[in-house]
Structures are given as structure tokens and as C-alpha cells.
Amino acid sequence: MSFEELQKIISPKFTQEVVRNIADKVSGLSETELQITNIEDTFSKNGDAYLSQICRFGVNVKGKNQSGEEEIVFIPIIVKYLPKNVARRKTYRSTVFFENESIFYEKVWTAFKNFYKSKEIQDKFDNIPLVLSIWIDGSDDYVAMLDVSYQGYKNVDRESGLDYDHTVAILKLLAGFHSLSLAFKDQQPDLFEKAASSLKETYFDEKYRTWYARFQERLFVVARDAVGKELPPVYLEKLNKFISIDLFGEMCKSCQGRGPFAVVTHGDVWVPNFLIKYNGTTPERIILIDFQLSRYASLSNDLIFFLYSCVDIDLIEKHWDDFIIEYHQALTKNLEKYGSDRNLATLEALQAELRTGMVFGVGASIEALIMSLLSDEDIGDLNEIEGEDAVPVETVWLVHPFKEQKKRERFAKMIKHAKTISPKFTEQTLFDIVNKKSGLSDVKVNKIETGASSKKGDSYLSNVCRFIIEATGKNSVILSSWIDGSNDYIAMLDVSYEGYGSADRGDESLVMSLLEDDEVSDLDAIQGVDAVPLETVWIVHPFKEQNKRKRIANMIKFAVDKNFI
């Protein structure tokens, strides 16, 4: 096939000169002759690429090496380019995503490589394919990269939940990527901020509400159906409360956060964006691709998104803590390798960050998990969109309740596992608390450490979460509360750190205080969405221990002797 035919497939800007520059750069040969071969105008599995089209081809480069000898080098190339269907392009706002990906490669990744090249270390993070050429003008956009499939890298099926080994391997990959941001931000904050802030939000921004919100409502229909059919009613009630908080708005706010764990995230860490090279059946090396949704936000966004949308749910239920520890160990190891203090990211602070980030993580996973469970026949041909104008995305991105129980169960278990303090307890709440208590302005939260909650039986009407915030800022009671009947919380100063502690409840009150831990019911085990008779869950029985019976009897005797009763 000729250069002109290849140009017609990809972009008018993908010229013979562009291909020749790529060939000279990669081959290192001079006096070259080029031959285009192995052209494939389709690559992605149906449903894996909505925003672009893919073309793969090879270039045989014949020329002279540095010794003057004739040599032939084969260069495999993969090019991502704007869809030729104009209505599809406009419907999915493809040009916005192409622009953001070009920013990542040309500004962010360039700055990151300059940072790690300054380090005298052997094992550097280079798990991103070599970019060969980029053109962005909003009409003829393309991104050309080295095609690593010729090195043995391949995709994993998006419908199959990842096993333990794959999960740990990808978590270590993400830790390596995120650690670059944390170390760069720690050591060269101005350069990092300039690079990271150049990224543009392509999805969760208020200006895209009308584009996405109606489609999100369709996702909620699928979510409600799965949870309603596969879990007790209490979980459907919790899901309804979660998605009734203006979830899109809360996710937009989450993407604007700039706390201690704010990094350059990948933004779209579902299975098709990992290319894996195997040693037998064991993942040996992984390449991270497709940075069109990359953003400057909390690393918890990537972490929760990946775990909930990609990993076998039974593994999540059994090994969630193990996975977080694996990620944290890799993260801190990399921080030290790059010359930063491992205490930039303590395990306790990371766990607190994950709790704060659950709103975004679960919200993003609702879409990603539903889309990953779609079969090929459920996914329409986007090139059949007619005309040259955008159409509502929900009219072409069609999702329906799952017919298969297995898929409903997979989604429902994700919702069951997800936990959070309250959707209204946001990162901004933390900043407001620090500001109110400390009197500081321009607050920067450096570290969050969680502590113990209440003893079982101490708190029937609420749950308790304790944490310490370490923050810095400029010099300039109840700290925060939210009451709406669904997401209520009250945040107060924890005076236990001033030496205050609770007395043993067994010495200061009566029947309820004399109950042992194993006599106190698990109130979270109450099923359904309706109130039940209090006496069926607040269960008390005559005491077997004589000292407890005497404690009650002496109180009654004293009241009678004093004529109080």
C-alpha cells in the first residue's frame, strides 16, 4: 500500500515525511528506503475504543548503519486518529480527549522523564510506549506510537475479573506511576505543578453536565436493577441515597482536589488500557496506554476505579487490605528510590485517602464496570451515527439491565463492598475543618492518620471514625456538620489526644452498661429498609453473674430506702 493510501486512512497530516522522520529516528540508519507493510485498519475489540480509531502498520527500513553496512530494520507502528464519522467525533467530543492526551505526552510525561533522568538509578519507570509523532489541530488529530504487540504484549479480556497475580502486578505498576508524581512534587514542586496543572478535565466538569448526566441516569437504572435483584433491600436503599447526592457534581469536586495524594492520574484504568507481556502464565511486564482522561487528582481515583471495575469481586472481598498493602509497599519503595521520604505516604494516610475518595471511585466504577460487562452484541456500531452533528450520548451509548444473573451479581457485590463515611464528608470539608480549628489560611493537608473507633456497644445511634490531620498554612467546638436525613455527620475535635478517655461503662451505668461485647447485637446486620421492633434487636436477658444482679438490686434498694420510689 502506498503512503497516499495510508494517509487517506489516518489523517492528511500523516505524510510521507512524517513516516520518514519516524523511520530515521527509530532505525538509526542513513540513506534509507521505506516500504509500508502489514496495514490493519481495525485493532480494538468492539467497545474498547469510543473516542478514536486505530490503524496498525509496519515499516521496513533499508539503509546503512554507522559501520556503513546495509541493514534492514522493521518498525511496527500503531496510530490512534480521530473517527472519520463526524457525528461520532462530535458526539463523544473526541478532539477534547486527543488534546488532553497530547498534553500528557508532550508536557507532563516530558517533565516526568526529565525528573527521573536526573536520578542515578537503573530501574526507572518506562512502562509507557514510545510516542513517535503527534498532530493536534481539532480536525486531523493523530497520535503515533511504537506498536509493542510485536514484543509480545497483549490485552486481557475486559469481561473477566483479574486474578490475584494480575491484580498485584498492575497495582505495582500504578504505584510506580503515582510515585513519580509524589517524588517530583516533593522535590521540585513548582515544575511538577506547572506540568500537572496543564492537563484539562475531559469528563467530570460542570460544563459537561448536559453531555453526561442523562447517560449517567441510564447507568443508575442498570445499577438499581442489579442491586435490587441480587442483594437485600437495605443495599438498594444505600445505593439510592448514594446516587441522589448529585453524584456528578460531587465527582466534579473530587477531580479538583489538591491534597497530599494529588498526583497525575491515568484516569481510565480499566482492563483494555493495560498491555501485558507474559512469562508463561505470569505477568512479566505491563505497559500503560491511553492517557486521554489523565487528570491532576487524588491517586485514590485510579486505585478504587481499578480495583472495583477490573478485579474479580471475590478477591476484592477477601484481599482488599492485602491489595492496598501491596500497592503501599511498592509506592513507598519507589519514593525512597527517587530520593523522597517514604513517610510522604503512610499506610494509615493512604487508607484515609481511600475512604475520602470512595465517592469518585465508586461513581466512576459504576460506569466502567457496567461497560466492561457488555457483550460485543450489546455494543452498537458508532460509525452508524448519521449526519454531521452531535447526538445525545445516551441515544448511542445504550445500556440496559443485565439479563445474566452472573453479571448482576458482579455489579451488586461491588456496591455491597463499597463503604464511605458520608458522601457529604468531602475533601473540602477537611480543609474547612483545619481552617476553622487552626486559624490558618491557604491550608495544605500533609498527612491524615486514622485511629480506633468506638468499642462495640458504646454507640447504637451512629458509627464513629477517628483521624488526625497534619496541615500547614498561613496564619490568619463543632468543626463541621451535615444534616439532610440521609448523609448526616457531625465532626468534632477529638479530645482523646489531650488525654481524655472514657471510663469503663460497667462501673457507671446499669443494664446496658453491664452487657459484655458478645452480648451486644451487630446493628448493621438488621436487614431490609423498614424499622423493626426495638426489642427484637436491643436484646437483654437476666444476668447470670451475681455481681451484676447485685449492682442492679443495690440501685433499686437505695431508691426504695430513700423513698425515691
ABEGO torsion letter per residue (X at the ends): XBAAAAAAAABAABBAAAAAAAAAAAAGBBGBBBBBBGBBABABBBGABAABBBBBBBBBBBBBBAAGBBBBBBBBBBBBBBBABAAAAAAAGAAAAAAAAAAAAAAAAAAAAAAAAABBBABBBAABBBBABBBBAGAABBBBBBBAAAAGBBBBBAABBBBAAAAAAAAAAAAAAAAAAAAAAAABAAAAAAAAAABBBAABBAAAAAAAAAAAAAAAAAAAAAAAAABBAAAAAAAAAAAAAGAAAAAAAAAABABAABBBBAGBBBAAABBBBBBEABBABBBBBGAAABBBBBAAAAAAAAAAAABBAAAAAAAAAAAAAAAAAAAAAAAAAAGBBAAABBAAAAAAAAAAAAAAAAAAAAAAAAAAABBAAABBBAAABBEABBBBAAAABBBBBBABAAAAAAAAAAAAABBBABAABBAAAAAAAAAAAAGBBGBBBABBBBBBBBBBGABAABBBBBBBBBBBBBBXXBABBBBAGAABBBBBBBAAAAGBBBBBAAAABBAAAABBAAABBBAAABBEABBBBAAAABBBBBBABAAAAAAAAAAAAAAAAAGAX
